[in-house]
Amino acid sequence: MGGAFRVFIAGFAGAAITVASAQAGGFSRGTADTDILFEEGNFSMRAGATAVAPQRGYSTINGVAATDPNYTNTYYVPTGAIKLNLTDNARCAGTYTQPYGASSSYGPQAIAAGLIDGSGLVSRDFTTDEFGLTCALMFNDVGSFSVGSGRLSLIGGVFIENFTYAEVVQFQGAVITGALLAAGQPALVAGAIGGTLNGTQGTLSFDGGYNPGYRFGIAYEIPEIAARVQLLYRSQVTHNPAGTFATAADFLAGGTGTSLGNGTLPQSVELRAQTGVAPGTLVFGSVKWTDWSVLQTLNYTVTGGALPGVRNLEFFWQDGWTVTGGVGRQFTDWMSGSVSLTWDKGVSTTEDVFTDTWTLATGVEFRGERASLQLGGAISHLAGGSVAAEAAVGAGGPGDTFAYTVGSDWSYAVGGRFVVNW
């Protein structure tokens, strides 16, 4: 394999992998670009973004054909990384991405169905930002093969991650009044709050600030054939976000309620591998386990305001697995392309429909002497699914507020990344 191919190979599949990972399972979105550590040269910079348009909508709601539009919103995943060689054998990279997120807006049919327990969900938005610093210590000539000598890398770093969440609900006044009466509120107070809230909306919001996490791993390379095997661990992060729960009846209670939440975002382990198989041709693959079973509920307590109390958001997720395989080809000294197929195991059990996903992604890179442009696109098939209603209104446990089904849906993504090396 020629020297030009070895230089090119470090980042050629980036656009395809980036757009595929932006549609990964659960709340997964972006992945920190720690692979920049393997770029040749003393300095490297990569920056880009991916736009994802999932087309998920209800097929039926409580056994009736759904008329609402798709409830999933288009979202954008930024990514950036800067790598600097400290010595011949040590290098560090600063990274930024949004590792987790979700965004949805619901139509009138779904909102009305949710009013059975007093509040119908109008919209939900959740994002995280991650800033990281990861370093690699590299040892050359670790093993010798007929195709060349090996290089061992020890990888470690830290990151900080925030947590922001906003949820808007619409209230059913009569149900709220009944719940307040059952909780022991005087009839006059319960009636006033229920009457004021009827048909209005409330907003629950959290802003968790930044909490620390860490990652570490190991990699082994044979540069002459562009071979690399890498194992990377990312820690979980526990968040205790503070926020507010604002409603139209807060003036009756002397002000807006304050909220305090508690939840954990998962740890993960990923094994990545690649190797050249012919001049200008590379195959690559990865297997990733994500500990989504840690996300059973997001618990929060509202103090003050019109509707104080202890509540939770239920998920009851199971662990996720993501498997990717692909091939890349260098067409000329300045142009190359790749294609990959990803399967992501659904994480839902009883509460929602984060189902199995198959993603076909492709990317192309145009490379100059010091800079390159990567462009990619992907299409995902989302398996259908169903959710049963809770055993009783407000009972909690398995099931959603109302029963629904979704069919086989699609998601689309496009992305780009600019790369500079010297």
N, C-alpha and C positions, 0 to 999 in steps of 0.2 A: 504494500500500500504506500502510495506516495506521500510526501510531506504535506502537500496541499490538502489531501484528504484528512490527515491526522489533525490539522489545524481546524478544518471545517467541522469535523465530526462532533466537537464538544457541544455545539448548540443548534445543530441543524434541525432537529425534530422539535425545537422549542415551541413553535407556533401551534403545531398539531396537538402536542401534549397540553399546552396551556388552555386551549379552547375545550379540550376534553375534560380536564380536571375542573373547569369552571361549572360543569354540569354533573359533578360527582354526587354521591348519595347523601341522604340526611340533609343537614344544613351546610355541608362542605361547599366551598367556593374556590378560593385561591390557595396556592401552596407557595411557601417561601422559596425563592429561587436560589437555593444553596448550591445547585449544580454549577453556578458561575465560578465556584472555587476551582473547577477543573479547566477553566478557560486558560489558554496559553497567553503569554504576555504579562507585563508587570502591572497593567491596569486594565480593568474591564468594567463596562457599564451596560446594563440591559434595562429597558423600561418599556412598558406596554399596557394594554388593557384589552379586556374581552367583554363583548356585549352578548347577553343571553336572553332569549325570548321564549320561555316555556309556555306551552299552549294547553295547560291543564284546566279542565272545567268539569262540573258535575254532569252526570248522565241522568240520574234520578235523585230526588230529594223526598224522603219519606214515601217512597214507592211511586211518586208522580214524576213524569218526564220533566227534567229541568229546563228552564228557559233563561237562566242567568248567563251572562257572558263568562269567559274564562276568568278564574279568580287569581291566577298567577300573574305577577307583574314582571316586566322586563327589568333586568338589573345589569350592573356593570362591575367588573372585577379588575381593579388596577394592580399592577405589580411592578416592582423596581428593585434593582440590586446594583451595588458597586463593590468591586473586588480590588484589593491592593496586595501585591506581594511584599511581605515584610523582609524576608530573606529568600534564599534559593529554595528553602524547604518549609517555609511557613507563610501562610497567607490568610487574610481575613476578608469577610464580606458583610456589608450592611444590607439588610433586606427590608422590604415593605410589601404587604399584601393585605387582603381582607379574607381571612381563612374561613369564616362562617357567616351565614346570613340567610334571610328569607324575606319575601315581600309578597303580600296578597291583598286583594280588595274584593269584597263580596257583593253580589247582586241582591235585589230586594227579596227574591224567593228564599235564599239562604238566610238572610237577616231575619225574615219573618219566622222561619222554622226555628231559629235559635231563641226567639222570644219566649218560648215555652218555660224556660227557667229564669226569665226576668231580663235577660240581655242578649241581643243578637250581635254577633261579631260583624263589624263593618270593614275593618282593615287591620293589618298586622305587619309591622316592619321590624326587622332585627338585623343588626350588623355588628361586626367586630373589626378592629384594626390591629394589625400586628407589626411591630418594629423589632427587628432582630439583629444580632451580631453573632456570626458563626465563623469559626477559624478551623484551619486544617494544618496538621503537621505531617509532612510527607517524607517518606523514606524510600530512596531509590535503590535499585539493584537488590530487591527482596525476592529472590528466586530468579532462576535463569531458564529460559525456554528456547527452543529452536527458532521461534519467531521473535524473540527479544527478551529483555529483562523486565521484571515486575516492579511496581511502585505501590507501597502501602500508605494509606492516609488515615490518620486518626482525626475525627471530626467532633467538634463540640461547640456549644454556644448557648446564649440566653436570648430571650425575647420578652417583650411586654405586650399584653393583649387587653383591650378594653371590651366593654359590653354595653350596647345601647339597644333599647327595646321600646316600642310604642304600639299600643293597641287601642283602637277606638270601638266602642260598643254603643248600641242603641237600646234604650230602656223600655220595658213594658211596665207602666205604672202600677197596674192592679197587682201584678205578681210581686213587685217590690214592696208594696204596701202589706201584702199578706206575709211576706218573709219578715218584715220588720215587726209586725204584730206577733208572729211566732217567736221572735227573739226577745219579746218582752217590752218593746217600745210602746209608749202610750198611743192610743188610737189617734189622737189629734196630731201627734208628731208623725206617726206612720202615714196617715192619710195625706198630710201636707207634703211630705217628701215624695211619696208615690205619685201624687197628682202633679207636682212640679216636674218630676223626671219623665213622665209619660211622653214617649215620642222624641225625647231629647237624646243627646249623645254624651258619653263620658270618655275620658282619655286616661289610660294607665301608661305611665312612662317610667323608664329606668335609665340611669346613666351610671355605669359601674366604674368609671375611671380605668386605670391600667393596673393589672396584676401580672406578676412575673411567671415565666415558665422556662423550660430549658430543652435542648435537643442534643443528642450525641449519636455518633455512628462510626462506621469503619468502611473503607473502600479499598479495593485492590484492582490495579490496572495493569494491562500490558499495552502500552501506548502504540507499539508498532502495528498492532492489528485492531486498534480502537476498542479493545475489550475493557470492560469495567463491571465490577459487581459491587453494589453498595447497599448497606443496611443502615437505616436511619430511624431513630426513635424521637418522637415529640411528646412532651409531657402534657398531662391534663392541666387545666387551670380552673380553680374554683372562684366564682364571683359572688359578691354580696352587694349588689347594686342598690342604691337609694334612688327614690323618685317620688312621684306624686300620683294621686288618683283624683282627677278633677271632674266634677259634675255640675249640672245646672242648679242643684239644690244645696251647694256648699254654703251659700249665704245663710241658710237656715241653721247650719251647724257651726257657724262662726269662722269658716275658712275651708280651704282645700285640704284633703287628707294627704298624709305623707305615707310612702310605702317603702318597705325594706325587703329585698328579695334574697334568695339563696339558690344557686344552681352551679353545676359543673359542666364544662365543655371538655370533650374527650381527649384521651391520649391516643397515639397511633404508632404503628410500626410499619415501615415500608421497605421492601426488598426490590431493588432495581438492578437490571442487568442489560448489557449491550455488547455486541461484538461485530466486527467486520467479518463478512462471509465471502466476499469477493471484492476485487478492485472497485472502489466507489460505491459499495453496497453494505448496509448495516442493518442488523435486526436488533430489536430492543423489546423489553417487556418489564412489567412490574406487578407486584402483588402487595396490596396494602390492607391492613386490618385497622379499623377504627372502633374504639370502645364506646359506641353510641349507647350501649346498655346503661352507661352511667347517667344518661339523661332519662330518668323516670318521671320526675316532676320538677317544675320550677315553683318553689314555694315562696309566698310573699305575704306580708302582713300590712294592712292599711290601718293607720292610726289617725283618728280625727276625721273630719269631713262628714258627708251625709251617710256614707256606707262603709263604716269601719268593719274590720274583721280579718280572719285568717283565710287565705285562699291559696289555690295552686293552679298551675297550668299543667295538664297531664300529657305525657308523651308515651311512656312505657315502651321505649324503643329497644331493639335488639342490636347486637354488634353488626357492623357493616364490613363487607369485603369488596375490594375493587381490584379487578384484574385487567391488565392492558397488554396488548401485543401489537407490534408494528414493524414496518420496514422503511428504510430510507435509502435514497439513491441520489448520488451526485451526477448531474447531467453534464455540466461543464465546470470549469474552474470558478465560475461566478454564480451558478444556479444549481439548486438541489431541491428535492421534495421528499415528502414522507406521507405515509398513511397509517392509521392505527385503528384498532377496534377495542373498545372498553366495555366490560360488563361490571355493573355495580349492583350488589345484592341489596334489595329493599330492607329498610330498617323498621318499618311499621309493624305493629302487632294488632292493636285494637282501636287506636285513637285517630289515625289519619291514613293517608295513602301515599307515603314515600315508598313506592314500589320498585321492583327491578327495573334497571335502565340499561339499554344498549346504545353505545355512542360510536359512530363512525366519524373519524376526524381526518383531515388532510391539511398539510401545510407546505409552503414553498418559501425558500430563502434566496435572496439576491445579495451576494457578498462582494464587497469591494476589498481594497487592501487593508483598511483600518475599520470599516463600518459595514454593517449589513442590515437588511430589512427582512423581517419574517412576517408572513401573513398566513392566517389559517381560518378554517371553517369547520363546523361540525353539525351533525344532525343526530338527535337522540330519540329513541323510541321508549316511551314510558308505559309500562304494563298497567293494565286496568286493576281495579280493586274495589272493595266494599267495606263499609263501616256500619256496625249495628248501633242502635240507640242504647243509651244507658237503661239499666233495668228499671229505674224509677227516676222521675224528674229530680235533678239536683242530688242524686245519690252518689255521684262520683264513681270511681272504679272503671272497669272496662266499658268502652262504648263512648260515642260522642253524644251531644245534646240531641241530635236528630240522626236518623239513618240516611245513608246516601251511597251512591255508587259513582265510579268514574270509569270511563272506557280507556282504550288504548290511545294515548295522546303522543304529541311530538314536541320537541324542543329544538331550537336552532341557536347557533352561536357563531359569531365572527370575532376575530381578534387580530392584533398586530403587535409587533415588538421591534424596537430599534436597538441595535447592538453596536458598541464601540470597543475596540481593543487596541492597545499599543503597549 
